[in-house]
Amino acid sequence: MVRRKVRDMERMVGREAFLAEIRRRGFTAVENAGQVIVFCNAEPVRLVTARPQTFKESL
């Protein structure tokens, strides 16, 4: 697992290049609160807990 600030990732290599490499390797990335977390394997990622989503947020 690797964690990076979004602005650092965009500054160093660019968002599209970074995400293309994630896809090429078969990894999964999630973004939250200005951070990108990369799971360095091809296994599915499952949220164990999350806050309830409102109807407006689901649209």
Buried (B, 14 or more C-beta within 10 A) or exposed (E): EEEBEBEEBBEEEEEEEBBEEBEEEEBBBEEEEEEBBBBEEEEEEEEEEEEEEEEEEEE
